[in-house]
């Protein structure tokens, strides 16, 4: 278990690192499983910053967008809710700036 997974588990969020499917252009997603928020990150990251940006983006969905949603980053269906994606992007960019990545 990574430090990120352990830290998130302490606050009730599960983080999974999974192998990427070559035919699925997904970097991350969030969902709720049995009332537990789950952030899933795929292994297609070439830079550490991209992984963190994706994590914070998905965390914003967990914090702000509730249990009924499911968002797959970089998949066309997410554009049905552009305000949610914009909000998650802004949250992630702020977290990155606060952490000194930007």
N, C-alpha and C positions, 0 to 999 in steps of 0.2 A: 504494500500500500504506500502510495506516495504521500508526502507531507500535505499536499493540497487535498487529497482524498481524506486524510485523517482530520485535518482542520474542518473541512466541510461536514464530515460525519458528526463532529461534535456539536454542530449547530443544526443538524437534522437534514442536511442536503447530501445526496449521494452523487459522486462523480465517477464516471466510467471512462476509461481510455480504451478505445476499440480499434480494431484493424479496419482500414478504409476499404470500401468496395470500389474497384477501379471505375466502374460504370456509374457510381453515385458521387456527384460533385459536392459532397457535404463536408463541412468542417466541424460543425457542432449542432446540437439540438437540445431542447429541453422537453420534459414531459413529467407527468406525475404518475407514479406507480404505487398503488395502495396508500394513497395520501402522503407519499414521500416524494419531494421534488428530486428529479434526477437530471443531471447535466451530463450529456454524452459528448465526448471529444474524440475526434478521429485522428489517426496518425499521419495525416497528409501534410503536417506543418513543416515547412522548410526553415522557418525562423521561430525562435522562442516568443518573440513579440506577437506573432500571429496567433499562437496558442493562447496567450494571455488575453488578447483582444477578444477572441472567440469566447473564452471562459466568462469574461465580464459581460459580454453581450448576452450570453445565455443566462447568467445570473440575474441580469436585469429583468428578463422575462419571468423568471421564478418569483422575483420580489414584487413585480408590478403588474403582471398580466394573468395571474390566477391559475387555477387548476384545470380549467376546461380547454385551455389553449395547447397547441403544439406547434412549434415553429421550427422549420428546418432551414438553416441559414444557406443561402445561395440556391434555393429551390424556388421556382416561380410562384408557387402557391402562397408564399409569405407576403407577396405584394398585395394580397387582399386586405392586409392590415398595415399599410405603410406607416401610420402613426405609431404603432407598436414597435416596428423595426427602427424608426427614427429615434424613438425614446431609448431603445436598447443600445443603439449606436452611440448616442450622446452619453449615456451612462458609462459605456465601455471606454470611450475616449477620455472622459473625465478621470476614471480610475487609472487609465494608462498614464495620463499626465501627472496625477497625484503620486504615482509610483515611480515617476522619473523615466518612463519609457519614451516620452515624446519631448 
